[in-house]
């Protein structure tokens, strides 16, 4: 069982965001081509008060016709705040800034 530093709330480390709530979020925020979704990882990070922090990785697969292999990689990654009491999900992902190197 994972506990916050202030002992405000105990949360099972295996807690996941309910699949219906997570799927609704991903449909709205993730543009993945049909058939290319490989898997979704929902990892509980920590809890502060009533808000749980999760990292959600969306794995996609891409078939390389030239070399005949399947490439699997993280297509999108989100840092989410989840309020279990109100069943609300908020995206707190830091947006990547464009630099001359990226």
C-alpha positions as CSV (number, residue, x, y, z in Angstrom):
1,X,0.0,0.0,0.0
2,X,1.4,3.4,-1.0
3,X,0.9,6.3,1.4
4,X,1.5,10.0,0.9
5,X,4.1,11.8,3.0
6,X,1.3,13.5,5.0
7,X,-0.6,10.3,5.5
8,X,-3.7,12.0,4.1
9,X,-4.9,9.0,2.2
10,X,-3.8,5.4,1.6
11,X,-4.1,4.1,-1.9
12,X,-3.5,0.7,-3.3
13,X,-0.5,0.9,-5.8
14,X,-2.5,-1.3,-8.2
15,X,-5.4,1.2,-8.4
16,X,-6.2,2.1,-12.0
17,X,-8.3,4.7,-13.6
18,X,-11.7,3.0,-14.5
19,X,-11.5,1.9,-18.1
20,X,-14.6,3.8,-19.2
21,X,-13.3,7.1,-17.9
22,X,-9.8,6.5,-19.4
23,X,-11.3,5.4,-22.8
24,X,-13.4,8.6,-22.9
25,X,-10.4,10.7,-22.2
26,X,-8.3,8.9,-24.8
27,X,-10.9,9.2,-27.5
28,X,-11.1,13.0,-27.0
29,X,-7.3,13.6,-26.7
30,X,-5.5,10.9,-28.6
31,X,-5.5,10.7,-32.4
32,X,-4.4,7.2,-33.1
33,X,-5.1,5.4,-36.4
34,X,-7.6,2.6,-36.2
35,X,-5.8,-0.8,-35.9
36,X,-2.5,0.7,-34.7
37,X,-3.2,0.7,-31.0
38,X,-1.0,-1.9,-29.2
39,X,-1.7,-1.4,-25.5
40,X,-2.4,1.2,-22.8
41,X,-0.4,1.3,-19.6
42,X,-1.9,3.1,-16.6
43,X,0.6,3.5,-13.8
44,X,-0.3,4.9,-10.4
45,X,2.4,7.3,-9.2
46,X,1.3,8.9,-5.9
47,X,-1.7,10.5,-4.2
48,X,-2.0,13.9,-2.6
49,X,-5.2,14.6,-0.8
50,X,-8.0,13.2,-2.8
51,X,-6.2,13.5,-6.1
52,X,-4.3,10.5,-7.6
53,X,-1.5,11.0,-10.0
54,X,-1.2,8.6,-13.0
55,X,1.1,8.2,-16.0
56,X,-0.7,6.7,-19.0
57,X,1.3,5.5,-22.0
58,X,-0.4,4.7,-25.3
59,X,1.6,2.1,-27.2
60,X,1.1,1.9,-30.9
61,X,2.4,-0.5,-33.5
62,X,3.5,0.2,-37.1
63,X,4.2,-2.3,-39.7
64,X,7.3,-1.5,-41.8
65,X,6.6,-3.0,-45.2
66,X,10.1,-2.5,-46.6
67,X,11.9,-4.5,-43.9
68,X,8.9,-6.6,-42.9
69,X,8.8,-6.0,-39.1
70,X,6.4,-4.5,-36.6
71,X,7.7,-1.5,-34.7
72,X,6.1,-0.9,-31.2
73,X,6.6,2.5,-29.4
74,X,4.9,4.9,-27.1
75,X,2.8,7.1,-29.4
76,X,1.5,9.4,-26.6
77,X,2.1,9.8,-22.9
78,X,0.0,11.6,-20.4
79,X,0.4,12.8,-16.8
80,X,-3.1,12.8,-15.3
81,X,-4.8,13.9,-12.1
82,X,-7.7,11.6,-11.2
83,X,-10.3,12.5,-8.6
84,X,-11.9,9.2,-7.7
85,X,-14.7,10.7,-5.6
86,X,-16.0,12.8,-8.4
87,X,-14.8,10.5,-11.3
88,X,-13.0,13.5,-12.9
89,X,-9.8,13.2,-15.0
90,X,-7.6,16.2,-15.7
91,X,-4.6,16.3,-18.1
92,X,-1.5,17.9,-16.4
93,X,0.9,16.8,-19.1
94,X,3.7,19.4,-19.6
95,X,3.6,20.5,-23.2
96,X,6.9,20.0,-25.0
97,X,8.4,23.3,-26.2
98,X,9.9,23.4,-29.7
99,X,13.6,24.1,-29.7
100,X,15.9,24.3,-32.6
101,X,17.2,20.8,-31.7
102,X,13.8,19.1,-31.5
